């Protein structure tokens, strides 16, 4: 998959420039420039080209730019002092694990009737 480099410049919380460049592995670089009114922060992030396009489309539909979405994420992360959402496979959630354990227990205690496809088809034809 191709990666795209994206340079984003911010003035306070407003994006003032986004530039795409070449195909590099993921890194983040920040530099602070002094402006006569407020500081300007230039941030470079490298993401997969398709992911960037999909994200831009999604955020456009939500009425915001990728830059605004990144700012929202960063502000929320700072507020929560961590990633502001759960990272992981929902298959391993506590609720799903309880449901799987319950189903397994029912099988082991004989509360579940197991039939082969042939047996089910025979029942259907009766």
C-alpha positions as a printed NumPy array, in Angstrom:
array([[  0.   ,   0.   ,   0.   ],
       [  1.282,   3.516,  -0.807],
       [  1.91 ,   5.964,   1.985],
       [  1.3  ,   9.687,   1.63 ],
       [  3.09 ,  12.382,   3.553],
       [  0.909,  15.202,   4.69 ],
       [  2.278,  18.492,   6.073],
       [ -0.312,  20.367,   8.091],
       [  0.271,  23.892,   9.386],
       [ -1.907,  25.266,  12.171],
       [ -2.437,  28.763,  13.528],
       [ -3.929,  28.21 ,  16.942],
       [ -6.546,  25.565,  16.004],
       [ -7.11 ,  26.592,  12.379],
       [ -5.422,  24.73 ,   9.551],
       [ -3.658,  27.139,   7.203],
       [ -1.913,  24.728,   4.845],
       [ -1.952,  21.027,   3.882],
       [  0.633,  19.693,   1.425],
       [  0.958,  16.111,   0.173],
       [  4.391,  14.843,  -0.759],
       [  5.97 ,  11.405,  -1.246],
       [  5.685,   7.857,  -0.044],
       [  7.478,   7.328,   3.332],
       [  6.933,   5.229,   6.466],
       [  4.947,   6.739,   9.331],
       [  6.578,   9.557,  11.311],
       [  5.424,  12.694,  13.045],
       [  7.516,  15.872,  13.045],
       [  6.58 ,  19.156,  14.684],
       [  8.13 ,  22.599,  14.561],
       [  6.913,  25.835,  16.087],
       [  7.179,  29.101,  14.162],
       [  6.605,  32.496,  15.779],
       [  3.888,  34.621,  14.222],
       [  3.276,  38.249,  15.189],
       [ -0.129,  37.32 ,  16.702],
       [  0.201,  33.676,  17.74 ],
       [  2.512,  30.714,  17.256],
       [  2.183,  28.494,  14.197],
       [  2.782,  24.765,  14.459],
       [  3.691,  22.732,  11.421],
       [  3.066,  18.993,  11.803],
       [  4.038,  16.282,   9.341],
       [  2.251,  12.949,   9.512],
       [  2.652,  10.085,   7.103],
       [ -0.384,   7.893,   6.482],
       [ -1.526,   5.434,   3.85 ],
       [ -2.896,   7.277,   0.808],
       [ -6.175,   5.31 ,   0.757],
       [ -6.734,   5.876,   4.491],
       [ -6.213,   9.613,   4.02 ],
       [ -8.693,   9.749,   1.132],
       [-11.282,   7.744,   3.08 ],
       [-10.826,   9.961,   6.151],
       [-11.073,  13.177,   4.112],
       [-14.295,  11.935,   2.515],
       [-15.776,  10.97 ,   5.895],
       [-14.866,  14.258,   7.579],
       [-16.103,  16.273,   4.598],
       [-19.459,  14.515,   4.981],
       [-19.351,  15.516,   8.668],
       [-18.687,  19.127,   7.682],
       [-15.052,  19.359,   8.727],
       [-11.565,  19.04 ,   7.332],
       [ -9.013,  16.376,   8.156],
       [ -7.141,  19.093,  10.024],
       [-10.161,  19.851,  12.212],
       [-10.616,  16.137,  12.941],
       [ -6.941,  15.813,  13.937],
       [ -7.309,  18.826,  16.251],
       [-10.42 ,  17.311,  17.847],
       [ -8.561,  14.031,  18.405],
       [ -5.509,  15.77 ,  19.907],
       [ -7.565,  18.   ,  22.224],
       [ -9.589,  15.025,  23.46 ],
       [ -6.439,  12.947,  23.986],
       [ -4.934,  15.77 ,  26.067],
       [ -8.164,  16.121,  28.092],
       [ -8.316,  12.387,  28.801],
       [ -4.539,  11.963,  29.096],
       [ -4.683,   8.998,  26.725],
       [ -6.188,   7.688,  23.499],
       [ -9.802,   8.935,  23.593],
       [-11.325,   5.669,  22.378],
       [-10.909,   1.958,  22.926],
       [ -8.385,   0.278,  20.665],
       [ -8.903,  -3.403,  20.026],
       [-10.991,  -6.061,  18.414],
       [-14.624,  -5.944,  19.627],
       [-14.676,  -9.759,  19.472],
       [-12.671,  -9.761,  22.702],
       [-14.927,  -7.301,  24.548],
       [-16.107,  -8.311,  28.015],
       [-19.743,  -8.581,  26.847],
       [-18.872, -10.832,  23.923],
       [-16.634, -13.026,  26.078],
       [-19.493, -13.472,  28.591],
       [-21.877, -14.42 ,  25.757],
       [-19.368, -16.913,  24.348],
       [-18.81 , -18.43 ,  27.798],
       [-22.573, -18.713,  28.336],
       [-23.   , -20.465,  24.961],
       [-20.105, -22.829,  25.743],
       [-21.588, -23.639,  29.16 ],
       [-24.968, -24.395,  27.544],
       [-23.3  , -26.777,  25.075],
       [-21.405, -28.587,  27.852],
       [-24.528, -28.972,  30.027],
       [-26.569, -30.4  ,  27.147],
       [-28.937, -27.454,  26.851],
       [-28.088, -27.076,  23.166],
       [-29.221, -29.628,  20.604],
       [-26.604, -30.281,  17.95 ],
       [-27.745, -31.66 ,  14.592],
       [-25.915, -32.251,  11.336],
       [-27.012, -30.568,   8.111],
       [-28.476, -33.878,   6.894],
       [-30.526, -34.2  ,  10.093],
       [-31.812, -30.619,   9.755],
       [-32.765, -31.181,   6.104],
       [-34.578, -34.398,   7.07 ],
       [-36.557, -32.466,   9.711],
       [-37.443, -29.85 ,   7.119],
       [-38.738, -32.517,   4.685],
       [-40.937, -34.221,   7.313]])
